[in-house]
Amino acid sequence: MQVNIIHVSSKGQIVIPASWRKRMDIQEGDELLAIGDDDSILIKKVERTSLKREFEQAAKDVRKRAKKLGLTPQDLQDAIKEARESA
């Protein structure tokens, strides 16, 4: 595992280090799945054909974490409602 400090631009953009892009074969136009949780962001390269499978795995991981934290479906609905109202 490699660790780098990545800076955020004034437009909210980040740059994936060239060594990572080369190692992971990330090309211009590739799609990445981004999942945010508290103060963490997971970014994963996905193939267009596997996007549904990737989303299902991500959703499974989120459900597992929500269960571990004791969150109920109503807690999630309330969070969605609050996020929509503040947008």
Residue frames relative to the residue before (quaternion, step in Angstrom):
aa qw qx qy qz dx dy dz
M 1.0000 0.0000 0.0000 0.0000 0.00 0.00 0.00
Q 0.2266 -0.7652 0.5907 0.1192 3.55 -0.97 0.91
V 0.1812 -0.7700 0.6050 0.0908 3.54 -1.14 0.70
N 0.0580 0.7799 -0.6192 0.0706 3.56 -0.92 0.97
I 0.3871 -0.6444 0.5945 0.2856 3.53 -1.29 0.42
I 0.0977 -0.7880 0.6076 0.0211 3.57 -0.79 1.07
H 0.2856 -0.7725 0.5486 0.1441 3.56 -0.87 0.98
V 0.3456 -0.7147 0.5730 0.2037 3.54 -1.17 0.67
S 0.3914 -0.7240 0.5191 0.2306 3.58 -0.86 0.98
S 0.6881 -0.4634 0.3561 0.4301 3.57 -1.32 0.12
K 0.6795 0.4567 -0.2814 0.5004 3.59 1.24 -0.40
G 0.5714 -0.6179 0.3714 0.3921 3.60 1.26 0.16
Q 0.5007 0.6608 -0.4193 0.3698 3.57 1.25 0.26
I 0.1740 -0.7529 0.6225 0.1238 3.53 -1.23 0.57
V 0.3145 -0.7199 0.5825 0.2087 3.55 -1.26 0.40
I 0.3035 -0.7188 0.5966 0.1876 3.54 -0.87 1.00
P 0.5102 -0.6764 0.4256 0.3180 3.61 -0.66 1.06
A 0.6035 -0.6054 0.3921 0.3397 3.57 -1.02 0.89
S 0.6416 0.5291 -0.3398 0.4393 3.60 0.96 -0.79
W 0.6405 0.5053 -0.3212 0.4808 3.61 1.07 -0.69
R 0.6502 0.5196 -0.3207 0.4522 3.57 0.92 -0.94
K 0.6566 0.5047 -0.3114 0.4660 3.58 0.98 -0.84
R 0.6859 0.4948 -0.2862 0.4504 3.58 0.84 -1.00
M 0.7530 0.3727 -0.1974 0.5051 3.59 1.00 -0.84
D 0.3666 -0.7545 0.4627 0.2867 3.57 1.36 0.03
I 0.2634 0.7453 -0.5536 0.2620 3.57 0.80 1.08
Q 0.0932 -0.8080 0.5816 -0.0128 3.51 -0.66 1.23
E 0.6567 -0.4749 0.3948 0.4328 3.56 -1.28 0.32
G 0.7852 0.2971 -0.2408 0.4870 3.56 -0.89 0.98
D 0.4907 0.6417 -0.4464 0.3849 3.60 1.23 -0.20
E 0.3642 -0.7189 0.5485 0.2227 3.54 -1.18 0.57
L 0.1360 -0.7695 0.6219 0.0516 3.53 -1.10 0.85
L 0.3176 -0.7140 0.5936 0.1923 3.55 -1.08 0.78
A 0.0795 -0.7999 0.5946 0.0189 3.60 -0.76 1.03
I 0.0580 -0.7844 0.6174 -0.0117 3.54 -0.88 1.04
G 0.1389 -0.8012 0.5795 0.0538 3.58 -0.75 1.06
D 0.0674 0.7736 -0.6257 0.0747 3.54 -1.03 0.85
D 0.8158 -0.1097 0.0176 0.5676 3.56 -0.51 1.23
D 0.7930 -0.2723 0.2051 0.5049 3.60 -0.57 -1.11
S 0.6004 0.5502 -0.3578 0.4569 3.58 1.20 0.52
I 0.0994 -0.7562 0.6435 0.0647 3.54 -1.19 0.67
L 0.1374 -0.7594 0.6328 0.0637 3.54 -0.89 1.01
I 0.0497 -0.7834 0.6195 0.0014 3.57 -0.80 1.03
K 0.0007 0.8127 -0.5796 0.0599 3.55 -0.72 1.10
K 0.4289 -0.6749 0.5358 0.2711 3.55 -0.96 0.90
V 0.0444 -0.7941 0.6061 0.0064 3.55 -0.95 0.90
E 0.3866 -0.6567 0.5895 0.2681 3.50 -1.21 0.58
R 0.6075 -0.5872 0.3830 0.3736 3.59 -0.95 0.80
T 0.6777 0.5025 -0.3002 0.4451 3.57 0.94 -0.82
S 0.7375 0.3987 -0.2344 0.4921 3.59 1.13 -0.49
L 0.3301 0.7781 -0.4877 0.2187 3.59 1.25 0.18
K 0.6468 0.5118 -0.3291 0.4597 3.60 0.93 -0.83
R 0.6556 0.5053 -0.3096 0.4680 3.59 0.94 -0.90
E 0.6497 0.5140 -0.3143 0.4635 3.59 0.96 -0.84
F 0.6554 0.5043 -0.3140 0.4663 3.57 0.95 -0.87
E 0.6483 0.5194 -0.3247 0.4522 3.58 0.94 -0.85
Q 0.6467 0.5010 -0.3189 0.4787 3.60 1.01 -0.76
A 0.6470 0.5125 -0.3181 0.4664 3.58 0.97 -0.87
A 0.6521 0.5079 -0.3124 0.4682 3.58 0.96 -0.86
K 0.6221 0.5366 -0.3357 0.4609 3.58 1.03 -0.78
D 0.6586 0.5053 -0.3012 0.4693 3.58 0.98 -0.89
V 0.6500 0.5081 -0.3144 0.4696 3.58 1.00 -0.83
R 0.6429 0.5155 -0.3255 0.4637 3.61 0.95 -0.85
K 0.6408 0.5263 -0.3210 0.4575 3.58 0.98 -0.86
R 0.6724 0.4853 -0.2947 0.4748 3.59 0.94 -0.91
A 0.6374 0.5268 -0.3294 0.4557 3.60 0.98 -0.83
K 0.6457 0.5117 -0.3180 0.4691 3.57 0.99 -0.83
K 0.6412 0.5303 -0.3164 0.4556 3.58 0.98 -0.89
L 0.7094 0.4428 -0.2487 0.4887 3.58 1.06 -0.79
G 0.4914 -0.6886 0.4135 0.3367 3.58 1.28 -0.08
L 0.3787 0.7270 -0.4916 0.2939 3.59 1.18 0.48
T 0.2943 -0.7420 0.5782 0.1688 3.55 -1.08 0.78
P 0.6579 -0.4782 0.3762 0.4439 3.59 -1.23 0.23
Q 0.6301 0.5294 -0.3427 0.4531 3.61 1.04 -0.69
D 0.5973 0.5524 -0.3601 0.4565 3.61 1.05 -0.70
L 0.6713 0.4943 -0.2926 0.4683 3.57 0.96 -0.89
Q 0.6356 0.5186 -0.3268 0.4694 3.60 0.99 -0.80
D 0.6449 0.5199 -0.3117 0.4655 3.58 1.00 -0.86
A 0.6526 0.5102 -0.3111 0.4659 3.60 0.98 -0.84
I 0.6398 0.5146 -0.3218 0.4715 3.59 0.99 -0.80
K 0.6506 0.5165 -0.3106 0.4621 3.57 0.93 -0.92
E 0.6626 0.5053 -0.3032 0.4623 3.59 0.92 -0.92
A 0.6538 0.5121 -0.3128 0.4610 3.59 0.95 -0.86
R 0.6642 0.5007 -0.3063 0.4629 3.59 0.95 -0.82
E 0.6653 0.5069 -0.3023 0.4572 3.58 1.00 -0.78
S 0.7108 0.4457 -0.2630 0.4764 3.58 1.07 -0.67
A 0.5626 0.6208 -0.3808 0.3912 3.60 1.25 -0.18
